[in-house]
Amino acid sequence: MSDSRRNDRRSTAVHAEGANSAAPRGPKRPPGAPVGPGPVRHAVLDAAAQLFAEQGVIDVSLRDIARAADVDVALIGRYVGPRDELIDEVFRAVSSSLVAELKSKPLGQLDHGRDSNLGRWIGLLSYYNSRNISAPTDGPDPIRTLASTLESGYALDPAAAKVRAAQITAISIGWRLFEAHLVRSTGLDGLPVHVLRDDLTEIQRRIGAIPWPSEPS
């Protein structure tokens, strides 16, 4: 091989090495950080649901969510969408979890805690209501699931089951949002809260068993 060809190859190799070293590199992911569309999306939705429950939807930024999910903030837009779409996706995910819990405990008491499935769902509904916008209805629906449970459990007709499911849900939302105030204002502080919740569940079961429309008293 001639000296000129050797020199050309060396020059080409040097240029290629220089180009590779100068190429921009993405942010280095910490060990254990989610990688790929599925894991990133799951981590983002889970982190957002947790933060929304703890701090409220309005006070949580995309950077807060990215930090909690251990992902770059740009990946939220790529794999989930802008903020409004993210909130809708979190609502669908939380609704799906609540539906699964309802199916696993038909007519049973659900956890009322802020970070429970019910607590998260009510918190998101409150956010939508405060902004006068409708929550998504194209995914799993806890109220329809409850209606189906009442229809099969108490032999209600479909219309009656839907009415009772809506009424039971309204009671659950009101108690979850105002439990502390209701307990204090009525002087029930001395009663264990689980006793009040157990009794409320029993009342809801009775409501669920009543045909609709109700007969006049």
C-alpha positions as a LaTeX table, in Angstrom:
\begin{tabular}{lrrr}
\hline
Residue & $x$ (\AA) & $y$ (\AA) & $z$ (\AA) \\
\hline
Met1 & 0.00 & 0.00 & 0.00 \\
Ser2 & 1.34 & 3.39 & $-0.92$ \\
Asp3 & 2.27 & 6.00 & 1.67 \\
Ser4 & $-0.40$ & 8.35 & 0.30 \\
Arg5 & $-3.18$ & 5.77 & 0.87 \\
Arg6 & $-1.97$ & 5.08 & 4.40 \\
Asn7 & $-2.02$ & 8.78 & 5.16 \\
Asp8 & $-5.53$ & 9.12 & 3.70 \\
Arg9 & $-6.83$ & 6.30 & 5.90 \\
Arg10 & $-5.21$ & 7.73 & 8.99 \\
Ser11 & $-6.66$ & 11.13 & 8.22 \\
Thr12 & $-10.13$ & 9.61 & 7.73 \\
Ala13 & $-9.89$ & 7.70 & 11.02 \\
Val14 & $-8.80$ & 10.81 & 12.91 \\
His15 & $-11.69$ & 12.82 & 11.47 \\
Ala16 & $-14.18$ & 10.07 & 12.33 \\
Glu17 & $-12.87$ & 9.85 & 15.89 \\
Gly18 & $-13.10$ & 13.59 & 16.27 \\
Ala19 & $-16.64$ & 13.61 & 14.92 \\
Asn20 & $-17.71$ & 10.89 & 17.35 \\
Ser21 & $-16.17$ & 12.65 & 20.33 \\
Ala22 & $-17.87$ & 15.90 & 19.36 \\
Ala23 & $-21.30$ & 14.31 & 18.87 \\
Pro24 & $-23.83$ & 15.53 & 21.45 \\
Arg25 & $-24.78$ & 13.01 & 24.10 \\
Gly26 & $-28.14$ & 12.77 & 25.83 \\
Pro27 & $-28.52$ & 13.23 & 29.57 \\
Lys28 & $-27.02$ & 10.36 & 31.53 \\
Arg29 & $-29.76$ & 8.32 & 33.15 \\
Pro30 & $-29.21$ & 7.37 & 36.77 \\
Pro31 & $-29.16$ & 3.67 & 37.58 \\
Gly32 & $-32.67$ & 2.26 & 37.85 \\
Ala33 & $-34.32$ & 5.10 & 35.91 \\
Pro34 & $-37.14$ & 3.95 & 33.62 \\
Val35 & $-36.16$ & 3.53 & 29.96 \\
Gly36 & $-38.45$ & 3.20 & 26.95 \\
Pro37 & $-42.01$ & 4.36 & 26.22 \\
Gly38 & $-43.87$ & 1.87 & 28.44 \\
Pro39 & $-41.77$ & 2.14 & 31.62 \\
Val40 & $-41.43$ & 5.93 & 31.31 \\
Arg41 & $-45.16$ & 6.39 & 30.80 \\
His42 & $-45.98$ & 4.16 & 33.76 \\
Ala43 & $-43.48$ & 5.95 & 36.02 \\
Val44 & $-44.79$ & 9.39 & 35.00 \\
Leu45 & $-48.46$ & 8.54 & 35.57 \\
Asp46 & $-47.74$ & 6.89 & 38.91 \\
Ala47 & $-45.61$ & 9.81 & 40.11 \\
Ala48 & $-48.19$ & 12.35 & 38.94 \\
Ala49 & $-51.04$ & 10.52 & 40.70 \\
Gln50 & $-49.02$ & 10.45 & 43.92 \\
Leu51 & $-48.08$ & 14.14 & 43.77 \\
Phe52 & $-51.60$ & 15.23 & 42.80 \\
Ala53 & $-52.95$ & 13.38 & 45.85 \\
Glu54 & $-50.37$ & 14.92 & 48.18 \\
Gln55 & $-50.22$ & 18.50 & 46.89 \\
Gly56 & $-53.22$ & 19.04 & 44.64 \\
Val57 & $-53.20$ & 19.11 & 40.85 \\
Ile58 & $-52.71$ & 22.86 & 40.49 \\
Asp59 & $-49.57$ & 23.02 & 42.65 \\
Val60 & $-47.66$ & 20.25 & 40.83 \\
Ser61 & $-45.43$ & 21.14 & 37.88 \\
Leu62 & $-44.17$ & 18.91 & 35.09 \\
Arg63 & $-40.68$ & 19.25 & 36.54 \\
Asp64 & $-41.96$ & 18.00 & 39.89 \\
Ile65 & $-43.42$ & 14.97 & 38.15 \\
Ala66 & $-40.28$ & 14.34 & 36.12 \\
Arg67 & $-38.15$ & 14.52 & 39.25 \\
Ala68 & $-40.40$ & 12.09 & 41.12 \\
Ala69 & $-40.55$ & 9.73 & 38.15 \\
Asp70 & $-36.77$ & 9.92 & 37.65 \\
Val71 & $-37.10$ & 10.90 & 33.98 \\
Asp72 & $-36.16$ & 13.86 & 31.83 \\
Val73 & $-39.02$ & 16.36 & 31.65 \\
Ala74 & $-38.98$ & 16.25 & 27.82 \\
Leu75 & $-40.00$ & 12.58 & 27.95 \\
Ile76 & $-43.33$ & 13.49 & 29.53 \\
Gly77 & $-44.38$ & 15.35 & 26.41 \\
Arg78 & $-43.02$ & 12.61 & 24.17 \\
Tyr79 & $-44.65$ & 9.61 & 25.85 \\
Val80 & $-47.69$ & 11.11 & 27.60 \\
Gly81 & $-48.46$ & 14.55 & 26.19 \\
Pro82 & $-48.84$ & 18.15 & 27.39 \\
Arg83 & $-50.04$ & 18.92 & 30.90 \\
Asp84 & $-53.79$ & 18.73 & 30.20 \\
Glu85 & $-53.42$ & 15.37 & 28.48 \\
Leu86 & $-51.24$ & 14.16 & 31.34 \\
Ile87 & $-53.96$ & 15.02 & 33.86 \\
Asp88 & $-56.56$ & 13.21 & 31.75 \\
Glu89 & $-54.33$ & 10.15 & 31.49 \\
Val90 & $-53.78$ & 10.14 & 35.25 \\
Phe91 & $-57.54$ & 10.32 & 35.75 \\
Arg92 & $-58.06$ & 7.34 & 33.43 \\
Ala93 & $-55.36$ & 5.36 & 35.23 \\
Val94 & $-56.78$ & 6.18 & 38.67 \\
Ser95 & $-60.30$ & 5.34 & 37.45 \\
Ser96 & $-59.03$ & 1.98 & 36.22 \\
Ser97 & $-57.46$ & 1.23 & 39.61 \\
Leu98 & $-60.65$ & 2.24 & 41.41 \\
Val99 & $-62.75$ & 0.03 & 39.12 \\
Ala100 & $-60.47$ & $-2.91$ & 39.89 \\
Glu101 & $-60.86$ & $-2.26$ & 43.62 \\
Leu102 & $-64.65$ & $-2.03$ & 43.31 \\
Lys103 & $-64.73$ & $-5.36$ & 41.49 \\
Ser104 & $-62.51$ & $-6.99$ & 44.10 \\
Lys105 & $-64.69$ & $-5.72$ & 46.97 \\
Pro106 & $-68.27$ & $-5.58$ & 45.66 \\
Leu107 & $-70.44$ & $-3.57$ & 48.05 \\
Gly108 & $-67.51$ & $-3.44$ & 50.48 \\
Gln109 & $-65.94$ & $-0.43$ & 52.15 \\
Leu110 & $-63.20$ & 1.34 & 50.21 \\
Asp111 & $-60.26$ & 3.16 & 51.71 \\
His112 & $-61.12$ & 6.87 & 52.09 \\
Gly113 & $-57.54$ & 8.10 & 52.52 \\
Arg114 & $-56.20$ & 10.91 & 50.38 \\
Asp115 & $-53.72$ & 8.59 & 48.67 \\
Ser116 & $-56.23$ & 5.78 & 48.18 \\
Asn117 & $-57.78$ & 5.05 & 44.79 \\
Leu118 & $-61.00$ & 6.70 & 45.92 \\
Gly119 & $-59.15$ & 9.67 & 47.40 \\
Arg120 & $-57.12$ & 10.21 & 44.24 \\
Trp121 & $-60.21$ & 9.92 & 42.06 \\
Ile122 & $-62.18$ & 12.42 & 44.12 \\
Gly123 & $-59.22$ & 14.82 & 44.16 \\
Leu124 & $-59.03$ & 14.77 & 40.36 \\
Leu125 & $-62.79$ & 15.20 & 40.03 \\
Ser126 & $-62.56$ & 18.22 & 42.32 \\
Tyr127 & $-59.89$ & 19.70 & 40.06 \\
Tyr128 & $-62.05$ & 19.28 & 36.95 \\
Asn129 & $-65.05$ & 20.75 & 38.75 \\
Ser130 & $-63.09$ & 23.76 & 39.98 \\
Arg131 & $-62.09$ & 24.55 & 36.40 \\
Asn132 & $-65.58$ & 23.92 & 35.04 \\
Ile133 & $-64.37$ & 21.24 & 32.63 \\
Ser134 & $-65.60$ & 17.69 & 32.15 \\
Ala135 & $-63.57$ & 14.72 & 33.28 \\
Pro136 & $-62.83$ & 12.07 & 30.63 \\
Thr137 & $-65.58$ & 9.48 & 30.18 \\
Asp138 & $-63.91$ & 7.27 & 27.59 \\
Gly139 & $-62.18$ & 4.94 & 30.03 \\
Pro140 & $-63.14$ & 2.67 & 32.93 \\
Asp141 & $-65.88$ & 4.33 & 34.97 \\
Pro142 & $-66.26$ & 3.61 & 38.71 \\
Ile143 & $-69.87$ & 4.84 & 38.78 \\
Arg144 & $-70.93$ & 2.53 & 35.94 \\
Thr145 & $-69.06$ & $-0.29$ & 37.65 \\
Leu146 & $-70.91$ & 0.38 & 40.91 \\
Ala147 & $-74.21$ & 0.48 & 39.00 \\
Ser148 & $-73.47$ & $-2.94$ & 37.51 \\
Thr149 & $-72.68$ & $-4.25$ & 40.99 \\
Leu150 & $-75.96$ & $-2.93$ & 42.38 \\
Glu151 & $-77.88$ & $-4.32$ & 39.43 \\
Ser152 & $-76.53$ & $-7.83$ & 39.96 \\
Gly153 & $-76.28$ & $-7.71$ & 43.76 \\
Tyr154 & $-79.72$ & $-6.28$ & 44.52 \\
Ala155 & $-81.60$ & $-7.23$ & 41.34 \\
Leu156 & $-82.25$ & $-3.59$ & 40.48 \\
Asp157 & $-83.26$ & $-2.60$ & 36.99 \\
Pro158 & $-80.55$ & $-0.72$ & 35.04 \\
Ala159 & $-82.10$ & 2.74 & 35.54 \\
Ala160 & $-82.51$ & 2.24 & 39.29 \\
Ala161 & $-78.96$ & 0.91 & 39.61 \\
Lys162 & $-77.55$ & 4.00 & 37.87 \\
Val163 & $-79.52$ & 6.39 & 40.07 \\
Arg164 & $-78.46$ & 4.63 & 43.27 \\
Ala165 & $-74.84$ & 4.41 & 42.10 \\
Ala166 & $-74.81$ & 8.17 & 41.48 \\
Gln167 & $-76.32$ & 8.84 & 44.91 \\
Ile168 & $-73.87$ & 6.56 & 46.70 \\
Thr169 & $-70.97$ & 8.19 & 44.87 \\
Ala170 & $-72.20$ & 11.65 & 45.87 \\
Ile171 & $-72.26$ & 10.57 & 49.53 \\
Ser172 & $-68.74$ & 9.16 & 49.23 \\
Ile173 & $-67.41$ & 12.33 & 47.64 \\
Gly174 & $-69.03$ & 14.56 & 50.25 \\
Trp175 & $-67.74$ & 12.50 & 53.16 \\
Arg176 & $-64.23$ & 12.21 & 51.72 \\
Leu177 & $-63.96$ & 15.96 & 51.11 \\
Phe178 & $-65.54$ & 17.18 & 54.35 \\
Glu179 & $-65.00$ & 14.34 & 56.83 \\
Ala180 & $-62.74$ & 16.34 & 59.17 \\
His181 & $-65.12$ & 19.33 & 59.26 \\
Leu182 & $-68.22$ & 17.16 & 59.70 \\
Val183 & $-66.63$ & 15.30 & 62.61 \\
Arg184 & $-65.46$ & 18.49 & 64.35 \\
Ser185 & $-68.62$ & 20.51 & 63.79 \\
Thr186 & $-70.85$ & 17.77 & 65.20 \\
Gly187 & $-68.61$ & 17.05 & 68.18 \\
Leu188 & $-67.87$ & 13.48 & 67.06 \\
Asp189 & $-64.14$ & 13.76 & 67.64 \\
Gly190 & $-64.28$ & 11.10 & 70.33 \\
Leu191 & $-65.56$ & 8.43 & 67.95 \\
Pro192 & $-63.04$ & 6.38 & 65.96 \\
Val193 & $-63.31$ & 7.45 & 62.34 \\
His194 & $-63.48$ & 3.84 & 61.16 \\
Val195 & $-66.74$ & 3.42 & 63.12 \\
Leu196 & $-68.29$ & 6.35 & 61.26 \\
Arg197 & $-67.03$ & 5.04 & 57.94 \\
Asp198 & $-68.36$ & 1.54 & 58.64 \\
Asp199 & $-71.78$ & 2.96 & 59.43 \\
Leu200 & $-71.70$ & 5.11 & 56.30 \\
Thr201 & $-70.91$ & 2.02 & 54.22 \\
Glu202 & $-73.90$ & 0.22 & 55.73 \\
Ile203 & $-76.16$ & 3.19 & 54.89 \\
Gln204 & $-74.85$ & 3.15 & 51.32 \\
Arg205 & $-75.62$ & $-0.56$ & 51.03 \\
Arg206 & $-79.19$ & 0.11 & 52.12 \\
Ile207 & $-79.52$ & 2.91 & 49.58 \\
Gly208 & $-78.20$ & 0.59 & 46.90 \\
Ala209 & $-80.90$ & $-1.97$ & 47.66 \\
Ile210 & $-83.82$ & 0.48 & 47.34 \\
Pro211 & $-85.75$ & 0.33 & 44.03 \\
Trp212 & $-86.19$ & 3.54 & 42.10 \\
Pro213 & $-88.21$ & 5.67 & 42.09 \\
Ser214 & $-88.67$ & 5.56 & 45.83 \\
Glu215 & $-92.17$ & 5.10 & 47.14 \\
Pro216 & $-93.58$ & 8.13 & 48.98 \\
Ser217 & $-93.38$ & 7.80 & 52.74 \\
\hline
\end{tabular}
